[in-house]
Every structure is written in structure tokens, then in C-alpha cells.
Amino acid sequence: MELRVFTEPQQGATYDDLLAVALEAERLGFGAFFRSDHYLHMSGDGLPGSTDAWTTLAGLARETSTIRLGTMMTSATFRHPGVLAIQVAQVDQMSGGRVELGIGAGWFTQEHTAYGIPFPDTRERFERYAEQLELITGLWSTPVGERYAFGGQHYQLADSPALPKPVQDGGRRGGVPLLIGGKGAHKTPALAAAYADEFNLPFVDEEFTAVQFGRVRRAAEEIGRDPASIVWSNALVLCVGEDEAAIARRAAAIGREVDELRANGLAGTPAEVVDKIRRYGDLGAQRIYLQVLDLGDLDHLRLVAAEVLPHV
């Protein structure tokens, strides 16, 4: 089982805060540093304000050396897919081939309103999302020297040189690995089967994990894809302590209740958390994204690295 660090900087973090967490995660041996891609806080005041995901990752690409970097999840509403393909390829080059692109249809209405970003209805967002997946992978997989064209309902490209290319060629269709996630019963499994290198389930219990992993496996089999070619993962909020007092202190710091976190996240003593991670592993999860909400508490990561990481 690989453990990855996942942050929510729209809740209030500077680039320097994120750099400190990424460097410590790298030093401690976590598999990756991921961040959300949001422009508005969801609680609190959000000070000093959100940071742009791909600007942040470009900086981290130059200031880290081994840890993988990515988004969970970039919203398809934020950027034209041609521009996004260029941005991600460039950050991949800057990192020496350590980037992964998590991308979703977008859901947070208020951030679109706050910053003047168009927010179509659900049907159109998924149409655009599907076209983006095809377009981005098409740009990356076009051989150097050839041209790429795309004629979709929402996006049209003509005579594109399809440059720059990522350093990696690790994705199913070439280029940067793609993460797709979500709880939808039909569209999400179909898109994951067609495009995902990794399928992620955020903040769900073991019962739903089994159901949704099963849906994606069946969708893959229906198009002749081996489900074993997909990496399976979960994201869960982290709250670990050596004893009940430390667990309660960390829960209070992020505005959550211990009992609720034990039920819905990775909370408790290191032994409890190891046991829960193993249960997700029994359902097929190969990676767990540890949602770290208190970015100033680096001792939290150190405890997990010492007492959880070696046992999963």
C-alpha cells in the first residue's frame, strides 16, 4: 500500500506552507504530494486566499526532487483543455517526469460565481469533461512531427502541433498518468474505464468502496480492458494521535469530532489506522491519499511515517 499526502490549500495556506509539507513528505518517504484545485474556501475565512494549483506545482517541481506531484482534482471548467495539456506537460518537464493529473467535471458552484468562471449544468459539464479527456490524451499521444485535430461539440482544434510533450509516457494513452474519481453510477465508471490510469474514491466508507470499485471493474471489462491495469485508491481525512488526548487535539484543530472522524476518516491510534488501511486494501485499494488539513502540524506526518507507513 502506498500512502500519499493530500492537502486542501483553499482553506488557507501560502505557497511556503505547501512547500514545507511537500519537502517533509518527501523526506519521510510518502509516495506523493497532491493538492486540491479550488479557488474558494469552503469554511472559515480562507486567509490569505487560495493559490493556483498548477502555479504551485510548477514551483514544487523545482524545489522537490523525488516525490510525485498532482491534483485531486483539477476542474474541467477552469481551463481550456489545450492550455491545460500544455501546462501539465510543462510542469512534468520541470519535475523530471513526476506529475499526475487528477481531473474532474467540477462541482463547486460558489467558486465559479466568485471568480466569473462559467458553470454549465451537470449534463454539459460532463460532456465537456469527456471531450477534455479525449483531447488532452490525444495531444499528448500524437507523435512529434504530426498534427492533431479534434472536432467536438464544445471544443475544436485544427492543425495543432500537439506540443509540448510530457517527459513521461506513463499514461494509458501516453503522457502523464490520469486520475479519475467520483461516485456516479454510470458516466463516471465509463469514463474511468476508457481513460483512467487510476480510479480514486474520496471520503467514502468501505461498503461504498466495494460497490463503486465493482462498477468501474465491470465497465472496464465491457470495453475489453483488464481492470488490473487500473490503480485503485481512496482519499480519507487524517487524524492520528499517540493517545486519546492527542487525537482529540488534532480533531479540534480541524473543526471535527473524534467519533465522526473514526467513522468516516482515518482517525485513532496508529494501530487503528493501520487496521483500517488494511481493510481498504482488502477491497482492492492500492493507494491511500491522506487528507492533511492542519498544514502547520508536521509532527502529524512524522508520526504517521514512523508508526503507520512501515506497517501497510
Helices and strands as residue ranges (DSSP letters): E 2-7, G 9-11, H 15-28, E 32-35, H 53-63, E 68-71, E 74-75, H 81-95, E 99-104, H 109-115, H 122-141, E 148-151, E 156-160, E 178-181, H 187-195, E 198-202, H 206-222, G 227-229, E 231-240, H 244-253, H 258-264, E 266-268, H 270-282, E 287-292, H 298-307, G 309-311
